[in-house]
Amino acid sequence: MAKSKLFLLMLVGILFFSENCFAIPFERKLRKENECAEYAAIADAYYEQKNYRKASEYYEKARKAPKFYDAMTYKLACSKALSGEYVAAKDLFTELLAKEPSNRTLRESLAYSTVMSGELTAGAELYESLVIENPEDGNIRKNYIKVLIASKQFEKASKHLDEYEKLFGQGTDTESLRDKIKSKEAETEAEAKAEAEKTEAAESAESSGEEPKESANNESVENAEKTAEKSEDKQKPKKEEPAKTEEPEEIEKDLIPDFTQEFDD
């Protein structure tokens, strides 16, 4: 009897040991990583084809494995930026930059996506800090000049263009930027003048009490209608109007800064 019990215990122990020996440690984790690696390969293929929306879809799946998270998040952010989803790209670059505050590629990418999302002033500040830290990099300074022009900081743009030409010489690109500064400055001054004249005309008409000439009958009918509308408005509960959201500023094609990508394969 004792022997049979001992045999059963030994059999259970052998089965338990065999089962654990044949089970791969961390198998679930490995499967997940293999699956994410496959998604990354698919995403890279779409990225090569410049199908950035499909690439984004698979990079999103690929970053679910902690091992690949940061690399796939960067590729996802680049895909978002190149497909025109600048706000989403900006948020992703900001997340990564929090982990590596001194990473220049991330900082350039964040500056680009900030500008393209319509935040020109904030984007200009990001490029300015990059220029200060990398004075020898002509591409960054040129990007900064473009953003300064787009954000109507013409005096500052001219100053940095002079500095650029001292460091890197003149060329067709600098001539184009100088022409753009002059044309945009003239355009802005004309707009400001037209707006000032419009405001002045409206104030002058208001102070003199001038009104568009209408026939007596039309005036009496309009006054009656306005009185009726006012009384109705008073009786109706006031509806809250939705807050107006400002549209992001559009940037002219020749003022869009370059977008730098460095994928570590």
KOLVO-650517 format. One record per residue: residue in one letter; x, y, z of N, C-alpha, C in turn. Coordinates in steps of 0.2 Angstrom, whole numbers, plus 2048, in hexadecimal, padded with zeros to 3 digits. Layout:
KOLVO-650517
AXYZXYZXYZ;...
end
This chain:
KOLVO-650517
M8047FA800800800800804806800;A80980680480E80C80581280D7FE;K8138077FB8178077F581380A7EF;S80C8097EF80880B7EA8078137EB;K8078157F180681C7F280C8207F0;L81281D7F28188207F08198207E8;F81781B7E581781B7DE8128217DB;L80C8217DD8088277DB80B82E7DC;L80E82F7E28118357E38178367DE;M81B8317DD8208327D881E8347D1;L8188307CF8158317C88138387C8;V80F83B7CD80D8427CD8128477CC;G8188457D081E84A7D082184A7C9;I8218447C68248447BF8208477BA;L81A8477BA81584A7B68168527B6;F8168547BD81685B7BE81D85E7BC;F82285A7BD82985C7BB82985D7B3;S8268577B08278577A882385D7A5;E81D85E7A88198647A581C86A7A6;N82086C7AC8238727AD8298727A8;C82D86D7A783386D7A383186F79C;F82B86C79982986D792826874791;A82487779682187E796826883795;I82688779082C88C78F82A892794;P83089479882F89A79D82D8A0799;F8298A479B8278AA7988248AA791;E8218A479081E8A27898198A8787;R8158AA78B8108AF7898138B5787;K8188B778B81C8BD7898208BD782;L8238B77818268B677B8218B6775;R81C8B37768178B37718148BA76F;K8138BE7748118C57738178C976F;E81D8C87718228CB76E8238C9767;N8228C37658238C075E81D8C375A;E8178C375D8118C675A8128CE758;C8158D175D8168D875C81C8DA757;A8218D57578268D67528238D574B;E81F8D074A81B8CF7438178D6741;Y8148D97468108DF7458158E4743;A81B8E57468208EA7458228E973D;A8248E373B8268E17358218E472F;I81A8E27318158E472C8158EC72C;A8158EF7328158F673281B8FA72E;D8218F772F8278F972B8268F9724;A8228F37228218F271A81C8F8718;Y8178F971C8128FF71A81690571A;Y81A90671F81E90D71F82290E719;E82690971782A90971182690B70B;Q82090870B81B90A705818911706;K81991470B81791B70D80F91B70E;N80D91571080691471380691571A;Y80691B71C80791D72380291B728;R7FC91C7257F691A7297F691272B;K7F790E7267F79077287FD90572C;A80390972B80990872F80790A737;S80390F73780191173E7FD90C742;E7F990973E7F49047417F98FE743;Y7FE8FC7408028F67428078F8747;Y80A8FE74780E90074C80B901753;E8049027538009037598008FC75C;K7FF8F77587FE8F075A8058ED75C;A80B8EF7598118ED75A8148F0761;R8118F57638148F87698118F6770;K80D8F176F8098EE77580E8E9779;A8148E77768198E477A81E8E977D;P81F8E97838238EE78782A8EE784;K82C8E97818338E877E8348ED778;F82E8EE77482E8F276E82B8F976F;Y8288FA775824900776827906773;D82D90877683090F77483190F76D;A83490A76A83690A76383090B75E;M82B90776082590775C82190D75D;T82191076381E91676482191C760;Y82891C75F82B92175B829920754;K82991A75182791874A81F91A749;L81B91974E81491B74E81492274D;A81792675181792D75181993074B;C81E92D74882192F74181B92E73C;S81892873C81392673780D92B738;K80B92D73E80693274080793973D;A80E93B73E81094173B80F941733;L81293C73081293C72980B93B726;S80693872A8009387277FB93E729;G7FE94372C7FB94972D7F7949734;E7F89447387F594473F7FA947744;Y7FB94E7438009517477FF95274E;V7F99527507F89537587F994C75B;A7F79477587F994075B80093F75B;A80494175580B94075580E94475B;K80C94A75B80F94F76180E94C768;D80894976980794577080C940771;L80D93C76B81293676C81993876D;F81B93D76982293F76A823942770;T81E94677381E94977A81F94377F;E81C93E77E81C938783823935783;L82693477D82D93177C83293677F;L83193D77E836942780836942787;A83194078B83194079283693B795;K83793679183B931793843932791;E84393678B84A93878984A940787;P84A94478C84A94B78B84F94E787;S85594B78685A94E78285B94B77B;N85694677985694377385594876D;R85A94A76985994F76485494D75F;T85494775D84F94575884894675A;L84794476084094476383E94C763;R84395076584295776684095A75F;E84495875A84295B75383B959751;S83A95275283494F75082E953754;L82F95475A82995875E82995F75B;A82E96275A82E96975782A969751;Y82B96474C828964746820963747;S81F95E74B81895C74C81496274F;T81796575481496B757812970752;V81797274E816977748810975744;M81096F74180C96C73D80596B740;S80496B7467FE96B7497FB97274A;G7FE9777487FC97E7487FE98274E;E80297F75280598375880C986756;L80B98B75281198E74F816991754;T81399575981799875E81B993762;A81798E76481A989769820985765;G81E98475E82398075A829984759;A82898B75882E98F75783398F75D;E83098F76383498F769838988769;L83598376783897C76783E97C762;Y83D97F75D84298075884898575A;E84698A75D84B98F76085098B765;S84D98776985198476E85697F76B;L85497C76585897776185E97B75E;V85C98175B86198575886698875D;I86498A76386998C76886E98676A;E86B98076A86F97A76C873977766;N87197976087497675A87697B755;P87A98075787B98675287E98474C;E88197F74B88597C745880979740;D87A97774287697373E87197873A;G87397973486F97D72F86897B72E;N86797572E86097272C85B975732;I85D97473885997673E85897E73D;R85D98273C85C98973C85798B736;K85898773085498972B84C98772C;N84B981730845980732842985737;Y84698773B84498D74084299373C;I84699573784499B73383D99A730;K83C99472D83699372A83099472E;V83199173482B99173982B99973C;L83099D73C8309A473E82C9A8739;I82D9A67338299A972D8229A872E;A8209A172F81999F72F8169A2735;S8199A373A8169A67408179AE740;K8199B173B8199B873A81E9BB73E;Q8239B87408299BB74482E9BD73F;F82D9C273B8319C47358389C7737;E8389CB73C83E9CE73E8439C8740;K8409C47448449BF7478479BA741;A8429B973D8449B473784A9B7733;S8499BE73284F9C172E8559C1732;K8559C273885B9C173C85E9BA73C;H85A9B573C85D9AE73C85F9AC735;L85C9AF73085E9AE7298659B1728;D8669B772A86D9BB72A8729B672D;E8709B37338759AF7378769A9733;Y8719A67308729A072C8779A1726;E8769A772287A9A871D8819AA71F;K8829AC7258899AD72788D9A6728;L8899A272B88B99B72D88C996727;F88799772288699271D886994716;G88799B71588799E70F88099F70C;Q8809A370687A9A570387899F6FD;G87299F6FB87099A6F686999B6F4;T8669976F085F9986ED85A9976F3;D85C9936F88589916FD857998702;T85D99B70385C9A17078599A7704;E85A9A76FD8579AD6F984F9AC6F9;S84D9A56F98469A46F98439A5700;L8479A47058449A670C8449AD70D;R8499B170A8499B870B8439BB707;D8429B970183C9BB6FD8359B9701;K8359B470482F9B270882E9B670E;I8339B87118339BD7178309C3714;K8329C670F8309CC70C8299CC70A;S8279C77068209C670481B9C5709;K81D9C170E8189C07148179C6718;E81D9CA71981D9D071D8189D571A;A8199D67138159DA71080D9D8710;E80C9D270F8059CF70F8029D0716;T8069CF71B8049D07228029D8724;E8069DC7218059E37227FF9E671E;A7FE9E37187F89E57147F29E2718;E7F29DC71B7EC9DA71E7EB9DE724;A7F09E07287EF9E472E7EC9EB72C;K7EF9EE7267EC9F47247E59F4722;A7E39EF71F7DC9EE71C7D89ED722;E7DA9E97277D69E872E7D59EF731;A7DA9F37327DA9F97357D59FE732;E7D59FE72B7D1A037277CAA00728;K7C99FA7287C29F77297BF9F9730;T7C39F97357C19FA73C7C0A0273D;E7C4A0673A7C4A0D73A7BDA0F737;A7BBA0C7317B5A0E72D7AFA0C731;A7B0A067357AAA047397A9A0973F;E7AEA0B7427AEA0F7487ACA16746;S7AEA197407ACA1F73D7A4A1F73C;A7A2A1A73979AA19737796A1973E;E799A15743795A15749795A1B74D;S79AA1F74D79BA26750796A2B74D;S796A2A746791A2F74378AA2D742;G789A27745782A2574577FA2373E;E783A22739781A2073277EA19732;E779A1872E776A1272D774A11726;P774A0B724772A0A71D76BA0D71C;K76AA10716764A1371475FA0E712;E759A0F716753A0A71474DA0E713;S748A0B710742A0F71073EA0F716;A73AA13718736A1471E732A0E71F;N72FA0B71A72BA0571B72F9FF71D;N7359FE71A73A9F971C73C9F9723;E73E9FF725740A0172C73B9FF731;S735A0173072F9FF73572E9F8735;V72E9F472F72D9ED72F7339E9733;E7399EC73173F9E973573F9EA73C;N73D9F073E73D9F27457389ED749;A7329EC74672D9E874972F9E174A;E7339DE7447359D874573B9D774A;K73F9DC74B7449DB7507419DC757;T73C9E07587399E075E7359D9760;A7329D675B72F9D075C7349CA75E;E73A9CB75A73F9C675B7429C6762;K7439CD7657469CE76B7429CB771;S73B9CC7707369CA7757369C2775;E7379BF76F7379B876F73E9B5772;D7439B977174A9B777474A9B777B;K7469BC77E7469BD7857429B7789;Q73D9B57857399AF78873D9A8787;K7419A87827449A178174A9A1786;P74B99B78975299A78C75899A788;K75D99D78A76399E786767998786;K76999678076D99077E77499277F;E77898E78277F98F78278298D77B;E78699277878999077279098C773;P79198776F79798477079D98876F;A7A39877737A998B7737AC98B76C;K7AE9907697B19907637B898E764;T7BA98975F7C198675F7C598975A;E7CB98C75B7CF98F7567D2989751;E7D298B74B7D49867467DC987746;P7E09817457E79827457E998673F;E7EE98A73F7F198D73A7F4989734;E7F298A72E7F59867297FB989727;I80098572580798772380898671C;E80A98B71880C98B711811985710;K81098270A81597C70981C97E709;D81E98370782598570782898770E;L82398871382698A71982598471E;I82397E71C82397872082A976722;P82C97572883397272A83496B728;D83A96972783C96272683A95E72C;F83995872A83795373083D94D730;T84094D735846949735844942739;Q84693C73684493673984B932739;E84C92E73F85192A73F84F924743;F84D91F73F84B918741851914743;D85191174985690C74B85490574A;D8569027448538FB7438588F6746;
end
